[in-house]
Amino acid sequence: MALESSNDLKEIEAVLQTYFDGLYEGSTEKLGTAFHETADLRSVNADGSLAVLPKAAWLDAVKNRPSAASRNLPRQDFVISLDRSSPSTAFAKVNCQIPPRYFTDYLVLAKLQGGWKIVSKTFHTDTREG
């Protein structure tokens, strides 16, 4: 289903921008508003096992690391694709970086009573030196 409602598209883009800004700035407040309270983050560990991190634990990690902005690192974040499968669900594939880590994120968004929120994030990280 295409993103037929321009208002929905604007709202989803605003959530994604808040996510990008929060990542770059290390703002747990911005990230907290972009994600639903029960959201989690998932990735595959080096041994092939699934890593699941609750939102609260992730926000603690973000709070305790220096932000990309505070280190004057280059910023590059963008939406690769955006798809809406129903009036209340959407899927975004995005790229962002916090050098030396470069991320491909798969974000599932849901339109809830409070508006669009990221309800799940699955990601892959590449580490590049120099």
Phi and psi in radians as a Rosetta constraint file:
Dihedral C 1 N 2 CA 2 C 2 CIRCULARHARMONIC -1.254 0.35
Dihedral N 2 CA 2 C 2 N 3 CIRCULARHARMONIC 2.781 0.35
Dihedral C 2 N 3 CA 3 C 3 CIRCULARHARMONIC -1.358 0.35
Dihedral N 3 CA 3 C 3 N 4 CIRCULARHARMONIC 1.494 0.35
Dihedral C 3 N 4 CA 4 C 4 CIRCULARHARMONIC -1.368 0.35
Dihedral N 4 CA 4 C 4 N 5 CIRCULARHARMONIC -0.564 0.35
Dihedral C 4 N 5 CA 5 C 5 CIRCULARHARMONIC -1.520 0.35
Dihedral N 5 CA 5 C 5 N 6 CIRCULARHARMONIC 2.032 0.35
Dihedral C 5 N 6 CA 6 C 6 CIRCULARHARMONIC -1.115 0.35
Dihedral N 6 CA 6 C 6 N 7 CIRCULARHARMONIC -0.514 0.35
Dihedral C 6 N 7 CA 7 C 7 CIRCULARHARMONIC -1.163 0.35
Dihedral N 7 CA 7 C 7 N 8 CIRCULARHARMONIC -0.761 0.35
Dihedral C 7 N 8 CA 8 C 8 CIRCULARHARMONIC -1.073 0.35
Dihedral N 8 CA 8 C 8 N 9 CIRCULARHARMONIC -0.765 0.35
Dihedral C 8 N 9 CA 9 C 9 CIRCULARHARMONIC -1.039 0.35
Dihedral N 9 CA 9 C 9 N 10 CIRCULARHARMONIC -0.786 0.35
Dihedral C 9 N 10 CA 10 C 10 CIRCULARHARMONIC -1.091 0.35
Dihedral N 10 CA 10 C 10 N 11 CIRCULARHARMONIC -0.709 0.35
Dihedral C 10 N 11 CA 11 C 11 CIRCULARHARMONIC -1.164 0.35
Dihedral N 11 CA 11 C 11 N 12 CIRCULARHARMONIC -0.738 0.35
Dihedral C 11 N 12 CA 12 C 12 CIRCULARHARMONIC -1.124 0.35
Dihedral N 12 CA 12 C 12 N 13 CIRCULARHARMONIC -0.792 0.35
Dihedral C 12 N 13 CA 13 C 13 CIRCULARHARMONIC -1.056 0.35
Dihedral N 13 CA 13 C 13 N 14 CIRCULARHARMONIC -0.633 0.35
Dihedral C 13 N 14 CA 14 C 14 CIRCULARHARMONIC -1.154 0.35
Dihedral N 14 CA 14 C 14 N 15 CIRCULARHARMONIC -0.717 0.35
Dihedral C 14 N 15 CA 15 C 15 CIRCULARHARMONIC -1.093 0.35
Dihedral N 15 CA 15 C 15 N 16 CIRCULARHARMONIC -0.780 0.35
Dihedral C 15 N 16 CA 16 C 16 CIRCULARHARMONIC -1.122 0.35
Dihedral N 16 CA 16 C 16 N 17 CIRCULARHARMONIC -0.676 0.35
Dihedral C 16 N 17 CA 17 C 17 CIRCULARHARMONIC -1.150 0.35
Dihedral N 17 CA 17 C 17 N 18 CIRCULARHARMONIC -0.699 0.35
Dihedral C 17 N 18 CA 18 C 18 CIRCULARHARMONIC -1.075 0.35
Dihedral N 18 CA 18 C 18 N 19 CIRCULARHARMONIC -0.706 0.35
Dihedral C 18 N 19 CA 19 C 19 CIRCULARHARMONIC -1.065 0.35
Dihedral N 19 CA 19 C 19 N 20 CIRCULARHARMONIC -0.888 0.35
Dihedral C 19 N 20 CA 20 C 20 CIRCULARHARMONIC -1.028 0.35
Dihedral N 20 CA 20 C 20 N 21 CIRCULARHARMONIC -0.814 0.35
Dihedral C 20 N 21 CA 21 C 21 CIRCULARHARMONIC -1.078 0.35
Dihedral N 21 CA 21 C 21 N 22 CIRCULARHARMONIC -0.773 0.35
Dihedral C 21 N 22 CA 22 C 22 CIRCULARHARMONIC -1.069 0.35
Dihedral N 22 CA 22 C 22 N 23 CIRCULARHARMONIC -0.727 0.35
Dihedral C 22 N 23 CA 23 C 23 CIRCULARHARMONIC -1.091 0.35
Dihedral N 23 CA 23 C 23 N 24 CIRCULARHARMONIC -0.875 0.35
Dihedral C 23 N 24 CA 24 C 24 CIRCULARHARMONIC -1.143 0.35
Dihedral N 24 CA 24 C 24 N 25 CIRCULARHARMONIC -0.730 0.35
Dihedral C 24 N 25 CA 25 C 25 CIRCULARHARMONIC -1.453 0.35
Dihedral N 25 CA 25 C 25 N 26 CIRCULARHARMONIC -0.231 0.35
Dihedral C 25 N 26 CA 26 C 26 CIRCULARHARMONIC 1.216 0.35
Dihedral N 26 CA 26 C 26 N 27 CIRCULARHARMONIC 0.515 0.35
Dihedral C 26 N 27 CA 27 C 27 CIRCULARHARMONIC -1.554 0.35
Dihedral N 27 CA 27 C 27 N 28 CIRCULARHARMONIC 1.830 0.35
Dihedral C 27 N 28 CA 28 C 28 CIRCULARHARMONIC -1.198 0.35
Dihedral N 28 CA 28 C 28 N 29 CIRCULARHARMONIC -0.442 0.35
Dihedral C 28 N 29 CA 29 C 29 CIRCULARHARMONIC -1.133 0.35
Dihedral N 29 CA 29 C 29 N 30 CIRCULARHARMONIC -0.838 0.35
Dihedral C 29 N 30 CA 30 C 30 CIRCULARHARMONIC -1.143 0.35
Dihedral N 30 CA 30 C 30 N 31 CIRCULARHARMONIC -0.793 0.35
Dihedral C 30 N 31 CA 31 C 31 CIRCULARHARMONIC -1.088 0.35
Dihedral N 31 CA 31 C 31 N 32 CIRCULARHARMONIC -0.685 0.35
Dihedral C 31 N 32 CA 32 C 32 CIRCULARHARMONIC -1.085 0.35
Dihedral N 32 CA 32 C 32 N 33 CIRCULARHARMONIC -0.587 0.35
Dihedral C 32 N 33 CA 33 C 33 CIRCULARHARMONIC -1.375 0.35
Dihedral N 33 CA 33 C 33 N 34 CIRCULARHARMONIC -0.453 0.35
Dihedral C 33 N 34 CA 34 C 34 CIRCULARHARMONIC -1.332 0.35
Dihedral N 34 CA 34 C 34 N 35 CIRCULARHARMONIC -0.529 0.35
Dihedral C 34 N 35 CA 35 C 35 CIRCULARHARMONIC -1.755 0.35
Dihedral N 35 CA 35 C 35 N 36 CIRCULARHARMONIC 2.510 0.35
Dihedral C 35 N 36 CA 36 C 36 CIRCULARHARMONIC -1.164 0.35
Dihedral N 36 CA 36 C 36 N 37 CIRCULARHARMONIC 2.652 0.35
Dihedral C 36 N 37 CA 37 C 37 CIRCULARHARMONIC -1.048 0.35
Dihedral N 37 CA 37 C 37 N 38 CIRCULARHARMONIC -0.476 0.35
Dihedral C 37 N 38 CA 38 C 38 CIRCULARHARMONIC -1.737 0.35
Dihedral N 38 CA 38 C 38 N 39 CIRCULARHARMONIC 0.159 0.35
Dihedral C 38 N 39 CA 39 C 39 CIRCULARHARMONIC -1.119 0.35
Dihedral N 39 CA 39 C 39 N 40 CIRCULARHARMONIC 2.718 0.35
Dihedral C 39 N 40 CA 40 C 40 CIRCULARHARMONIC -2.411 0.35
Dihedral N 40 CA 40 C 40 N 41 CIRCULARHARMONIC 2.929 0.35
Dihedral C 40 N 41 CA 41 C 41 CIRCULARHARMONIC -2.094 0.35
Dihedral N 41 CA 41 C 41 N 42 CIRCULARHARMONIC 2.424 0.35
Dihedral C 41 N 42 CA 42 C 42 CIRCULARHARMONIC -2.300 0.35
Dihedral N 42 CA 42 C 42 N 43 CIRCULARHARMONIC 2.520 0.35
Dihedral C 42 N 43 CA 43 C 43 CIRCULARHARMONIC -2.700 0.35
Dihedral N 43 CA 43 C 43 N 44 CIRCULARHARMONIC 2.987 0.35
Dihedral C 43 N 44 CA 44 C 44 CIRCULARHARMONIC -1.815 0.35
Dihedral N 44 CA 44 C 44 N 45 CIRCULARHARMONIC 2.179 0.35
Dihedral C 44 N 45 CA 45 C 45 CIRCULARHARMONIC -1.222 0.35
Dihedral N 45 CA 45 C 45 N 46 CIRCULARHARMONIC 2.891 0.35
Dihedral C 45 N 46 CA 46 C 46 CIRCULARHARMONIC -1.017 0.35
Dihedral N 46 CA 46 C 46 N 47 CIRCULARHARMONIC -0.522 0.35
Dihedral C 46 N 47 CA 47 C 47 CIRCULARHARMONIC -1.491 0.35
Dihedral N 47 CA 47 C 47 N 48 CIRCULARHARMONIC 0.068 0.35
Dihedral C 47 N 48 CA 48 C 48 CIRCULARHARMONIC 1.556 0.35
Dihedral N 48 CA 48 C 48 N 49 CIRCULARHARMONIC 0.008 0.35
Dihedral C 48 N 49 CA 49 C 49 CIRCULARHARMONIC -1.468 0.35
Dihedral N 49 CA 49 C 49 N 50 CIRCULARHARMONIC 2.799 0.35
Dihedral C 49 N 50 CA 50 C 50 CIRCULARHARMONIC -1.522 0.35
Dihedral N 50 CA 50 C 50 N 51 CIRCULARHARMONIC 2.256 0.35
Dihedral C 50 N 51 CA 51 C 51 CIRCULARHARMONIC -1.780 0.35
Dihedral N 51 CA 51 C 51 N 52 CIRCULARHARMONIC 2.233 0.35
Dihedral C 51 N 52 CA 52 C 52 CIRCULARHARMONIC -2.164 0.35
Dihedral N 52 CA 52 C 52 N 53 CIRCULARHARMONIC 2.148 0.35
Dihedral C 52 N 53 CA 53 C 53 CIRCULARHARMONIC -2.112 0.35
Dihedral N 53 CA 53 C 53 N 54 CIRCULARHARMONIC 2.078 0.35
Dihedral C 53 N 54 CA 54 C 54 CIRCULARHARMONIC -1.119 0.35
Dihedral N 54 CA 54 C 54 N 55 CIRCULARHARMONIC 2.676 0.35
Dihedral C 54 N 55 CA 55 C 55 CIRCULARHARMONIC -0.913 0.35
Dihedral N 55 CA 55 C 55 N 56 CIRCULARHARMONIC -0.799 0.35
Dihedral C 55 N 56 CA 56 C 56 CIRCULARHARMONIC -1.069 0.35
Dihedral N 56 CA 56 C 56 N 57 CIRCULARHARMONIC -0.725 0.35
Dihedral C 56 N 57 CA 57 C 57 CIRCULARHARMONIC -1.162 0.35
Dihedral N 57 CA 57 C 57 N 58 CIRCULARHARMONIC -0.678 0.35
Dihedral C 57 N 58 CA 58 C 58 CIRCULARHARMONIC -1.131 0.35
Dihedral N 58 CA 58 C 58 N 59 CIRCULARHARMONIC -0.775 0.35
Dihedral C 58 N 59 CA 59 C 59 CIRCULARHARMONIC -1.087 0.35
Dihedral N 59 CA 59 C 59 N 60 CIRCULARHARMONIC -0.631 0.35
Dihedral C 59 N 60 CA 60 C 60 CIRCULARHARMONIC -1.074 0.35
Dihedral N 60 CA 60 C 60 N 61 CIRCULARHARMONIC -0.733 0.35
Dihedral C 60 N 61 CA 61 C 61 CIRCULARHARMONIC -1.116 0.35
Dihedral N 61 CA 61 C 61 N 62 CIRCULARHARMONIC -0.737 0.35
Dihedral C 61 N 62 CA 62 C 62 CIRCULARHARMONIC -1.083 0.35
Dihedral N 62 CA 62 C 62 N 63 CIRCULARHARMONIC -0.750 0.35
Dihedral C 62 N 63 CA 63 C 63 CIRCULARHARMONIC -1.088 0.35
Dihedral N 63 CA 63 C 63 N 64 CIRCULARHARMONIC -0.546 0.35
Dihedral C 63 N 64 CA 64 C 64 CIRCULARHARMONIC -1.719 0.35
Dihedral N 64 CA 64 C 64 N 65 CIRCULARHARMONIC 0.226 0.35
Dihedral C 64 N 65 CA 65 C 65 CIRCULARHARMONIC -2.147 0.35
Dihedral N 65 CA 65 C 65 N 66 CIRCULARHARMONIC 2.644 0.35
Dihedral C 65 N 66 CA 66 C 66 CIRCULARHARMONIC -1.173 0.35
Dihedral N 66 CA 66 C 66 N 67 CIRCULARHARMONIC 2.416 0.35
Dihedral C 66 N 67 CA 67 C 67 CIRCULARHARMONIC -1.316 0.35
Dihedral N 67 CA 67 C 67 N 68 CIRCULARHARMONIC 2.768 0.35
Dihedral C 67 N 68 CA 68 C 68 CIRCULARHARMONIC -1.086 0.35
Dihedral N 68 CA 68 C 68 N 69 CIRCULARHARMONIC -0.674 0.35
Dihedral C 68 N 69 CA 69 C 69 CIRCULARHARMONIC -1.104 0.35
Dihedral N 69 CA 69 C 69 N 70 CIRCULARHARMONIC -0.733 0.35
Dihedral C 69 N 70 CA 70 C 70 CIRCULARHARMONIC -1.178 0.35
Dihedral N 70 CA 70 C 70 N 71 CIRCULARHARMONIC -0.354 0.35
Dihedral C 70 N 71 CA 71 C 71 CIRCULARHARMONIC -1.747 0.35
Dihedral N 71 CA 71 C 71 N 72 CIRCULARHARMONIC 0.121 0.35
Dihedral C 71 N 72 CA 72 C 72 CIRCULARHARMONIC 0.944 0.35
Dihedral N 72 CA 72 C 72 N 73 CIRCULARHARMONIC 0.677 0.35
Dihedral C 72 N 73 CA 73 C 73 CIRCULARHARMONIC -1.418 0.35
Dihedral N 73 CA 73 C 73 N 74 CIRCULARHARMONIC 2.658 0.35
Dihedral C 73 N 74 CA 74 C 74 CIRCULARHARMONIC -1.105 0.35
Dihedral N 74 CA 74 C 74 N 75 CIRCULARHARMONIC 2.575 0.35
Dihedral C 74 N 75 CA 75 C 75 CIRCULARHARMONIC -1.935 0.35
Dihedral N 75 CA 75 C 75 N 76 CIRCULARHARMONIC 2.258 0.35
Dihedral C 75 N 76 CA 76 C 76 CIRCULARHARMONIC -2.590 0.35
Dihedral N 76 CA 76 C 76 N 77 CIRCULARHARMONIC 1.971 0.35
Dihedral C 76 N 77 CA 77 C 77 CIRCULARHARMONIC -2.539 0.35
Dihedral N 77 CA 77 C 77 N 78 CIRCULARHARMONIC 2.423 0.35
Dihedral C 77 N 78 CA 78 C 78 CIRCULARHARMONIC -2.804 0.35
Dihedral N 78 CA 78 C 78 N 79 CIRCULARHARMONIC 2.765 0.35
Dihedral C 78 N 79 CA 79 C 79 CIRCULARHARMONIC -1.549 0.35
Dihedral N 79 CA 79 C 79 N 80 CIRCULARHARMONIC 2.207 0.35
Dihedral C 79 N 80 CA 80 C 80 CIRCULARHARMONIC -1.491 0.35
Dihedral N 80 CA 80 C 80 N 81 CIRCULARHARMONIC -0.820 0.35
Dihedral C 80 N 81 CA 81 C 81 CIRCULARHARMONIC -2.649 0.35
Dihedral N 81 CA 81 C 81 N 82 CIRCULARHARMONIC 2.709 0.35
Dihedral C 81 N 82 CA 82 C 82 CIRCULARHARMONIC -2.505 0.35
Dihedral N 82 CA 82 C 82 N 83 CIRCULARHARMONIC 2.231 0.35
Dihedral C 82 N 83 CA 83 C 83 CIRCULARHARMONIC -2.412 0.35
Dihedral N 83 CA 83 C 83 N 84 CIRCULARHARMONIC 2.474 0.35
Dihedral C 83 N 84 CA 84 C 84 CIRCULARHARMONIC -2.025 0.35
Dihedral N 84 CA 84 C 84 N 85 CIRCULARHARMONIC 2.125 0.35
Dihedral C 84 N 85 CA 85 C 85 CIRCULARHARMONIC -1.621 0.35
Dihedral N 85 CA 85 C 85 N 86 CIRCULARHARMONIC -0.253 0.35
Dihedral C 85 N 86 CA 86 C 86 CIRCULARHARMONIC -2.779 0.35
Dihedral N 86 CA 86 C 86 N 87 CIRCULARHARMONIC 3.025 0.35
Dihedral C 86 N 87 CA 87 C 87 CIRCULARHARMONIC -1.078 0.35
Dihedral N 87 CA 87 C 87 N 88 CIRCULARHARMONIC -0.294 0.35
Dihedral C 87 N 88 CA 88 C 88 CIRCULARHARMONIC -2.101 0.35
Dihedral N 88 CA 88 C 88 N 89 CIRCULARHARMONIC 0.110 0.35
Dihedral C 88 N 89 CA 89 C 89 CIRCULARHARMONIC -2.361 0.35
Dihedral N 89 CA 89 C 89 N 90 CIRCULARHARMONIC 2.522 0.35
Dihedral C 89 N 90 CA 90 C 90 CIRCULARHARMONIC -2.545 0.35
Dihedral N 90 CA 90 C 90 N 91 CIRCULARHARMONIC 2.784 0.35
Dihedral C 90 N 91 CA 91 C 91 CIRCULARHARMONIC -2.318 0.35
Dihedral N 91 CA 91 C 91 N 92 CIRCULARHARMONIC 2.239 0.35
Dihedral C 91 N 92 CA 92 C 92 CIRCULARHARMONIC -2.167 0.35
Dihedral N 92 CA 92 C 92 N 93 CIRCULARHARMONIC 2.323 0.35
Dihedral C 92 N 93 CA 93 C 93 CIRCULARHARMONIC -1.854 0.35
Dihedral N 93 CA 93 C 93 N 94 CIRCULARHARMONIC 2.141 0.35
Dihedral C 93 N 94 CA 94 C 94 CIRCULARHARMONIC -2.306 0.35
Dihedral N 94 CA 94 C 94 N 95 CIRCULARHARMONIC 2.755 0.35
Dihedral C 94 N 95 CA 95 C 95 CIRCULARHARMONIC -2.078 0.35
Dihedral N 95 CA 95 C 95 N 96 CIRCULARHARMONIC 2.484 0.35
Dihedral C 95 N 96 CA 96 C 96 CIRCULARHARMONIC -2.690 0.35
Dihedral N 96 CA 96 C 96 N 97 CIRCULARHARMONIC 2.935 0.35
Dihedral C 96 N 97 CA 97 C 97 CIRCULARHARMONIC -2.483 0.35
Dihedral N 97 CA 97 C 97 N 98 CIRCULARHARMONIC 2.507 0.35
Dihedral C 97 N 98 CA 98 C 98 CIRCULARHARMONIC -2.344 0.35
Dihedral N 98 CA 98 C 98 N 99 CIRCULARHARMONIC 1.420 0.35
Dihedral C 98 N 99 CA 99 C 99 CIRCULARHARMONIC -0.829 0.35
Dihedral N 99 CA 99 C 99 N 100 CIRCULARHARMONIC 2.395 0.35
Dihedral C 99 N 100 CA 100 C 100 CIRCULARHARMONIC -1.590 0.35
Dihedral N 100 CA 100 C 100 N 101 CIRCULARHARMONIC 0.274 0.35
Dihedral C 100 N 101 CA 101 C 101 CIRCULARHARMONIC -1.758 0.35
Dihedral N 101 CA 101 C 101 N 102 CIRCULARHARMONIC 2.337 0.35
Dihedral C 101 N 102 CA 102 C 102 CIRCULARHARMONIC -2.142 0.35
Dihedral N 102 CA 102 C 102 N 103 CIRCULARHARMONIC 2.215 0.35
Dihedral C 102 N 103 CA 103 C 103 CIRCULARHARMONIC -1.983 0.35
Dihedral N 103 CA 103 C 103 N 104 CIRCULARHARMONIC 2.480 0.35
Dihedral C 103 N 104 CA 104 C 104 CIRCULARHARMONIC -1.978 0.35
Dihedral N 104 CA 104 C 104 N 105 CIRCULARHARMONIC 2.068 0.35
Dihedral C 104 N 105 CA 105 C 105 CIRCULARHARMONIC -1.973 0.35
Dihedral N 105 CA 105 C 105 N 106 CIRCULARHARMONIC 2.434 0.35
Dihedral C 105 N 106 CA 106 C 106 CIRCULARHARMONIC -1.969 0.35
Dihedral N 106 CA 106 C 106 N 107 CIRCULARHARMONIC 1.913 0.35
Dihedral C 106 N 107 CA 107 C 107 CIRCULARHARMONIC -1.893 0.35
Dihedral N 107 CA 107 C 107 N 108 CIRCULARHARMONIC 2.211 0.35
Dihedral C 107 N 108 CA 108 C 108 CIRCULARHARMONIC -1.742 0.35
Dihedral N 108 CA 108 C 108 N 109 CIRCULARHARMONIC 2.214 0.35
Dihedral C 108 N 109 CA 109 C 109 CIRCULARHARMONIC -2.015 0.35
Dihedral N 109 CA 109 C 109 N 110 CIRCULARHARMONIC 2.561 0.35
Dihedral C 109 N 110 CA 110 C 110 CIRCULARHARMONIC -2.268 0.35
Dihedral N 110 CA 110 C 110 N 111 CIRCULARHARMONIC 2.462 0.35
Dihedral C 110 N 111 CA 111 C 111 CIRCULARHARMONIC -1.577 0.35
Dihedral N 111 CA 111 C 111 N 112 CIRCULARHARMONIC 1.869 0.35
Dihedral C 111 N 112 CA 112 C 112 CIRCULARHARMONIC -1.910 0.35
Dihedral N 112 CA 112 C 112 N 113 CIRCULARHARMONIC -3.062 0.35
Dihedral C 112 N 113 CA 113 C 113 CIRCULARHARMONIC -1.016 0.35
Dihedral N 113 CA 113 C 113 N 114 CIRCULARHARMONIC -0.554 0.35
Dihedral C 113 N 114 CA 114 C 114 CIRCULARHARMONIC -1.614 0.35
Dihedral N 114 CA 114 C 114 N 115 CIRCULARHARMONIC 0.167 0.35
Dihedral C 114 N 115 CA 115 C 115 CIRCULARHARMONIC 1.836 0.35
Dihedral N 115 CA 115 C 115 N 116 CIRCULARHARMONIC -2.946 0.35
Dihedral C 115 N 116 CA 116 C 116 CIRCULARHARMONIC -1.297 0.35
Dihedral N 116 CA 116 C 116 N 117 CIRCULARHARMONIC 2.352 0.35
Dihedral C 116 N 117 CA 117 C 117 CIRCULARHARMONIC -2.424 0.35
Dihedral N 117 CA 117 C 117 N 118 CIRCULARHARMONIC 2.610 0.35
Dihedral C 117 N 118 CA 118 C 118 CIRCULARHARMONIC -1.357 0.35
Dihedral N 118 CA 118 C 118 N 119 CIRCULARHARMONIC 2.168 0.35
Dihedral C 118 N 119 CA 119 C 119 CIRCULARHARMONIC -1.854 0.35
Dihedral N 119 CA 119 C 119 N 120 CIRCULARHARMONIC -0.273 0.35
Dihedral C 119 N 120 CA 120 C 120 CIRCULARHARMONIC -2.767 0.35
Dihedral N 120 CA 120 C 120 N 121 CIRCULARHARMONIC 2.515 0.35
Dihedral C 120 N 121 CA 121 C 121 CIRCULARHARMONIC -2.329 0.35
Dihedral N 121 CA 121 C 121 N 122 CIRCULARHARMONIC 2.176 0.35
Dihedral C 121 N 122 CA 122 C 122 CIRCULARHARMONIC -2.056 0.35
Dihedral N 122 CA 122 C 122 N 123 CIRCULARHARMONIC 2.326 0.35
Dihedral C 122 N 123 CA 123 C 123 CIRCULARHARMONIC -2.452 0.35
Dihedral N 123 CA 123 C 123 N 124 CIRCULARHARMONIC 2.795 0.35
Dihedral C 123 N 124 CA 124 C 124 CIRCULARHARMONIC -2.222 0.35
Dihedral N 124 CA 124 C 124 N 125 CIRCULARHARMONIC 2.447 0.35
Dihedral C 124 N 125 CA 125 C 125 CIRCULARHARMONIC -2.104 0.35
Dihedral N 125 CA 125 C 125 N 126 CIRCULARHARMONIC 2.329 0.35
Dihedral C 125 N 126 CA 126 C 126 CIRCULARHARMONIC -1.917 0.35
Dihedral N 126 CA 126 C 126 N 127 CIRCULARHARMONIC 2.347 0.35
Dihedral C 126 N 127 CA 127 C 127 CIRCULARHARMONIC -1.834 0.35
Dihedral N 127 CA 127 C 127 N 128 CIRCULARHARMONIC 2.180 0.35
Dihedral C 127 N 128 CA 128 C 128 CIRCULARHARMONIC -2.153 0.35
Dihedral N 128 CA 128 C 128 N 129 CIRCULARHARMONIC 2.227 0.35
Dihedral C 128 N 129 CA 129 C 129 CIRCULARHARMONIC -1.684 0.35
Dihedral N 129 CA 129 C 129 N 130 CIRCULARHARMONIC 2.541 0.35
